[in-house]
Amino acid sequence: MTKYNTLFKQQVIEFDLQNGKNRSLTRRYFQLA
């Protein structure tokens, strides 16, 4: 479960880096998670 969580977070971070405009949206997601 932890490994999956970490891997998922890494994917979200990569997506965030590719789309800097969605940075605030990603931050909101992490706050909810």
PQR file with spaces between the fields and no chain letter, atoms N, CA, C, O and H, PARSE charges and radii, in Angstrom:
ATOM       1  N    MET     1       0.841   -1.194    0.000 -0.4000 1.5000
ATOM       2  CA   MET     1       0.000    0.000    0.000 -0.0000 2.0000
ATOM       3  C    MET     1       0.880    1.248    0.000  0.5500 1.7000
ATOM       4  O    MET     1       0.633    2.194   -0.748 -0.5500 1.4000
ATOM       5  N    THR     2       1.898    1.238    0.840 -0.4000 1.5000
ATOM       6  CA   THR     2       2.785    2.399    0.912 -0.0000 2.0000
ATOM       7  C    THR     2       3.538    2.575   -0.400  0.5500 1.7000
ATOM       8  O    THR     2       3.698    3.694   -0.886 -0.5500 1.4000
ATOM       9  H    THR     2       2.099    0.469    1.447  0.4000 1.0000
ATOM      10  N    LYS     3       3.998    1.466   -0.968 -0.4000 1.5000
ATOM      11  CA   LYS     3       4.737    1.551   -2.232 -0.0000 2.0000
ATOM      12  C    LYS     3       3.848    2.139   -3.319  0.5500 1.7000
ATOM      13  O    LYS     3       4.287    2.978   -4.105 -0.5500 1.4000
ATOM      14  H    LYS     3       3.868    0.557   -0.573  0.4000 1.0000
ATOM      15  N    TYR     4       2.608    1.698   -3.356 -0.4000 1.5000
ATOM      16  CA   TYR     4       1.686    2.206   -4.368 -0.0000 2.0000
ATOM      17  C    TYR     4       1.448    3.696   -4.159  0.5500 1.7000
ATOM      18  O    TYR     4       1.398    4.470   -5.115 -0.5500 1.4000
ATOM      19  H    TYR     4       2.252    1.016   -2.717  0.4000 1.0000
ATOM      20  N    ASN     5       1.303    4.087   -2.887 -0.4000 1.5000
ATOM      21  CA   ASN     5       1.068    5.492   -2.569 -0.0000 2.0000
ATOM      22  C    ASN     5       2.243    6.341   -3.034  0.5500 1.7000
ATOM      23  O    ASN     5       2.046    7.388   -3.652 -0.5500 1.4000
ATOM      24  H    ASN     5       1.344    3.458   -2.111  0.4000 1.0000
ATOM      25  N    THR     6       3.460    5.900   -2.744 -0.4000 1.5000
ATOM      26  CA   THR     6       4.651    6.653   -3.133 -0.0000 2.0000
ATOM      27  C    THR     6       4.756    6.743   -4.645  0.5500 1.7000
ATOM      28  O    THR     6       5.066    7.803   -5.188 -0.5500 1.4000
ATOM      29  H    THR     6       3.620    5.050   -2.243  0.4000 1.0000
ATOM      30  N    LEU     7       4.500    5.637   -5.326 -0.4000 1.5000
ATOM      31  CA   LEU     7       4.591    5.616   -6.779 -0.0000 2.0000
ATOM      32  C    LEU     7       3.553    6.557   -7.374  0.5500 1.7000
ATOM      33  O    LEU     7       3.835    7.277   -8.332 -0.5500 1.4000
ATOM      34  H    LEU     7       4.248    4.776   -4.885  0.4000 1.0000
ATOM      35  N    PHE     8       2.364    6.549   -6.811 -0.4000 1.5000
ATOM      36  CA   PHE     8       1.303    7.424   -7.307 -0.0000 2.0000
ATOM      37  C    PHE     8       1.687    8.884   -7.109  0.5500 1.7000
ATOM      38  O    PHE     8       1.468    9.714   -7.991 -0.5500 1.4000
ATOM      39  H    PHE     8       2.134    5.964   -6.034  0.4000 1.0000
ATOM      40  N    LYS     9       2.257    9.193   -5.956 -0.4000 1.5000
ATOM      41  CA   LYS     9       2.679   10.569   -5.679 -0.0000 2.0000
ATOM      42  C    LYS     9       3.753   10.998   -6.667  0.5500 1.7000
ATOM      43  O    LYS     9       3.752   12.139   -7.128 -0.5500 1.4000
ATOM      44  H    LYS     9       2.435    8.518   -5.240  0.4000 1.0000
ATOM      45  N    GLN    10       4.670   10.094   -6.995 -0.4000 1.5000
ATOM      46  CA   GLN    10       5.735   10.422   -7.944 -0.0000 2.0000
ATOM      47  C    GLN    10       5.127   10.764   -9.297  0.5500 1.7000
ATOM      48  O    GLN    10       5.573   11.700   -9.960 -0.5500 1.4000
ATOM      49  H    GLN    10       4.671    9.166   -6.621  0.4000 1.0000
ATOM      50  N    GLN    11       4.110   10.011   -9.710 -0.4000 1.5000
ATOM      51  CA   GLN    11       3.463   10.284  -10.990 -0.0000 2.0000
ATOM      52  C    GLN    11       2.806   11.653  -10.963  0.5500 1.7000
ATOM      53  O    GLN    11       2.866   12.397  -11.942 -0.5500 1.4000
ATOM      54  H    GLN    11       3.747    9.251   -9.171  0.4000 1.0000
ATOM      55  N    VAL    12       2.175   11.985   -9.837 -0.4000 1.5000
ATOM      56  CA   VAL    12       1.521   13.290   -9.713 -0.0000 2.0000
ATOM      57  C    VAL    12       2.554   14.400   -9.771  0.5500 1.7000
ATOM      58  O    VAL    12       2.323   15.437  -10.393 -0.5500 1.4000
ATOM      59  H    VAL    12       2.126   11.380   -9.042  0.4000 1.0000
ATOM      60  N    ILE    13       3.701   14.185   -9.120 -0.4000 1.5000
ATOM      61  CA   ILE    13       4.766   15.189   -9.122 -0.0000 2.0000
ATOM      62  C    ILE    13       5.299   15.384  -10.537  0.5500 1.7000
ATOM      63  O    ILE    13       5.523   16.516  -10.966 -0.5500 1.4000
ATOM      64  H    ILE    13       3.889   13.343   -8.614  0.4000 1.0000
ATOM      65  N    GLU    14       5.502   14.285  -11.266 -0.4000 1.5000
ATOM      66  CA   GLU    14       5.994   14.396  -12.641 -0.0000 2.0000
ATOM      67  C    GLU    14       4.994   15.156  -13.489  0.5500 1.7000
ATOM      68  O    GLU    14       5.373   16.001  -14.300 -0.5500 1.4000
ATOM      69  H    GLU    14       5.319   13.366  -10.918  0.4000 1.0000
ATOM      70  N    PHE    15       3.717   14.859  -13.303 -0.4000 1.5000
ATOM      71  CA   PHE    15       2.672   15.557  -14.049 -0.0000 2.0000
ATOM      72  C    PHE    15       2.684   17.042  -13.700  0.5500 1.7000
ATOM      73  O    PHE    15       2.491   17.897  -14.564 -0.5500 1.4000
ATOM      74  H    PHE    15       3.409   14.173  -12.643  0.4000 1.0000
ATOM      75  N    ASP    16       2.912   17.333  -12.422 -0.4000 1.5000
ATOM      76  CA   ASP    16       2.961   18.721  -11.966 -0.0000 2.0000
ATOM      77  C    ASP    16       4.134   19.446  -12.611  0.5500 1.7000
ATOM      78  O    ASP    16       4.009   20.605  -13.006 -0.5500 1.4000
ATOM      79  H    ASP    16       3.069   16.638  -11.720  0.4000 1.0000
ATOM      80  N    LEU    17       5.279   18.763  -12.718 -0.4000 1.5000
ATOM      81  CA   LEU    17       6.457   19.389  -13.311 -0.0000 2.0000
ATOM      82  C    LEU    17       6.216   19.666  -14.790  0.5500 1.7000
ATOM      83  O    LEU    17       6.649   20.694  -15.310 -0.5500 1.4000
ATOM      84  H    LEU    17       5.380   17.822  -12.397  0.4000 1.0000
ATOM      85  N    GLN    18       5.527   18.753  -15.465 -0.4000 1.5000
ATOM      86  CA   GLN    18       5.259   18.930  -16.888 -0.0000 2.0000
ATOM      87  C    GLN    18       4.249   20.046  -17.107  0.5500 1.7000
ATOM      88  O    GLN    18       4.278   20.733  -18.127 -0.5500 1.4000
ATOM      89  H    GLN    18       5.175   17.918  -15.042  0.4000 1.0000
ATOM      90  N    ASN    19       3.361   20.217  -16.143 -0.4000 1.5000
ATOM      91  CA   ASN    19       2.323   21.247  -16.269 -0.0000 2.0000
ATOM      92  C    ASN    19       2.412   22.197  -15.081  0.5500 1.7000
ATOM      93  O    ASN    19       1.635   22.093  -14.132 -0.5500 1.4000
ATOM      94  H    ASN    19       3.337   19.658  -15.314  0.4000 1.0000
ATOM      95  N    GLY    20       3.360   23.119  -15.139 -0.4000 1.5000
ATOM      96  CA   GLY    20       3.579   24.035  -14.028 -0.0000 2.0000
ATOM      97  C    GLY    20       2.346   24.878  -13.715  0.5500 1.7000
ATOM      98  O    GLY    20       2.167   25.331  -12.584 -0.5500 1.4000
ATOM      99  H    GLY    20       3.991   23.204  -15.910  0.4000 1.0000
ATOM     100  N    LYS    21       1.496   25.085  -14.722 -0.4000 1.5000
ATOM     101  CA   LYS    21       0.313   25.912  -14.501 -0.0000 2.0000
ATOM     102  C    LYS    21      -0.638   25.257  -13.514  0.5500 1.7000
ATOM     103  O    LYS    21      -1.411   25.940  -12.841 -0.5500 1.4000
ATOM     104  H    LYS    21       1.642   24.717  -15.640  0.4000 1.0000
ATOM     105  N    ASN    22      -0.582   23.926  -13.427 -0.4000 1.5000
ATOM     106  CA   ASN    22      -1.507   23.213  -12.538 -0.0000 2.0000
ATOM     107  C    ASN    22      -0.906   23.010  -11.156  0.5500 1.7000
ATOM     108  O    ASN    22      -1.333   22.124  -10.416 -0.5500 1.4000
ATOM     109  H    ASN    22       0.046   23.372  -13.973  0.4000 1.0000
ATOM     110  N    ARG    23       0.076   23.819  -10.806 -0.4000 1.5000
ATOM     111  CA   ARG    23       0.763   23.627   -9.530 -0.0000 2.0000
ATOM     112  C    ARG    23      -0.205   23.817   -8.364  0.5500 1.7000
ATOM     113  O    ARG    23      -0.237   23.004   -7.440 -0.5500 1.4000
ATOM     114  H    ARG    23       0.424   24.538  -11.407  0.4000 1.0000
ATOM     115  N    SER    24      -0.987   24.880   -8.408 -0.4000 1.5000
ATOM     116  CA   SER    24      -1.931   25.140   -7.317 -0.0000 2.0000
ATOM     117  C    SER    24      -2.938   24.003   -7.209  0.5500 1.7000
ATOM     118  O    SER    24      -3.320   23.611   -6.106 -0.5500 1.4000
ATOM     119  H    SER    24      -0.961   25.541   -9.158  0.4000 1.0000
ATOM     120  N    LEU    25      -3.369   23.472   -8.352 -0.4000 1.5000
ATOM     121  CA   LEU    25      -4.344   22.384   -8.335 -0.0000 2.0000
ATOM     122  C    LEU    25      -3.733   21.150   -7.688  0.5500 1.7000
ATOM     123  O    LEU    25      -4.399   20.451   -6.924 -0.5500 1.4000
ATOM     124  H    LEU    25      -3.058   23.790   -9.248  0.4000 1.0000
ATOM     125  N    THR    26      -2.466   20.882   -7.991 -0.4000 1.5000
ATOM     126  CA   THR    26      -1.798   19.727   -7.390 -0.0000 2.0000
ATOM     127  C    THR    26      -1.658   19.926   -5.894  0.5500 1.7000
ATOM     128  O    THR    26      -1.815   18.979   -5.124 -0.5500 1.4000
ATOM     129  H    THR    26      -1.925   21.450   -8.612  0.4000 1.0000
ATOM     130  N    ARG    27      -1.363   21.151   -5.474 -0.4000 1.5000
ATOM     131  CA   ARG    27      -1.238   21.413   -4.034 -0.0000 2.0000
ATOM     132  C    ARG    27      -2.561   21.132   -3.341  0.5500 1.7000
ATOM     133  O    ARG    27      -2.584   20.553   -2.255 -0.5500 1.4000
ATOM     134  H    ARG    27      -1.235   21.920   -6.099  0.4000 1.0000
ATOM     135  N    ARG    28      -3.663   21.538   -3.962 -0.4000 1.5000
ATOM     136  CA   ARG    28      -4.980   21.272   -3.381 -0.0000 2.0000
ATOM     137  C    ARG    28      -5.178   19.773   -3.230  0.5500 1.7000
ATOM     138  O    ARG    28      -5.694   19.306   -2.215 -0.5500 1.4000
ATOM     139  H    ARG    28      -3.644   22.008   -4.844  0.4000 1.0000
ATOM     140  N    TYR    29      -4.769   19.022   -4.241 -0.4000 1.5000
ATOM     141  CA   TYR    29      -4.946   17.569   -4.205 -0.0000 2.0000
ATOM     142  C    TYR    29      -4.173   16.969   -3.041  0.5500 1.7000
ATOM     143  O    TYR    29      -4.681   16.100   -2.333 -0.5500 1.4000
ATOM     144  H    TYR    29      -4.350   19.401   -5.066  0.4000 1.0000
ATOM     145  N    PHE    30      -2.936   17.436   -2.845 -0.4000 1.5000
ATOM     146  CA   PHE    30      -2.113   16.893   -1.757 -0.0000 2.0000
ATOM     147  C    PHE    30      -2.715   17.255   -0.405  0.5500 1.7000
ATOM     148  O    PHE    30      -2.612   16.479    0.545 -0.5500 1.4000
ATOM     149  H    PHE    30      -2.523   18.141   -3.421  0.4000 1.0000
ATOM     150  N    GLN    31      -3.337   18.419   -0.309 -0.4000 1.5000
ATOM     151  CA   GLN    31      -3.967   18.809    0.953 -0.0000 2.0000
ATOM     152  C    GLN    31      -5.142   17.889    1.251  0.5500 1.7000
ATOM     153  O    GLN    31      -5.378   17.536    2.407 -0.5500 1.4000
ATOM     154  H    GLN    31      -3.421   19.049   -1.081  0.4000 1.0000
ATOM     155  N    LEU    32      -5.880   17.500    0.215 -0.4000 1.5000
ATOM     156  CA   LEU    32      -7.023   16.606    0.412 -0.0000 2.0000
ATOM     157  C    LEU    32      -6.549   15.204    0.743  0.5500 1.7000
ATOM     158  O    LEU    32      -7.183   14.508    1.536 -0.5500 1.4000
ATOM     159  H    LEU    32      -5.688   17.787   -0.724  0.4000 1.0000
ATOM     160  N    ALA    33      -5.441   14.777    0.147 -0.4000 1.5000
ATOM     161  CA   ALA    33      -4.960   13.410    0.344 -0.0000 2.0000
ATOM     162  C    ALA    33      -4.414   13.185    1.747  0.5500 1.7000
ATOM     163  O    ALA    33      -3.971   12.083    2.068 -0.5500 1.4000
ATOM     164  H    ALA    33      -4.926   15.342   -0.497  0.4000 1.0000
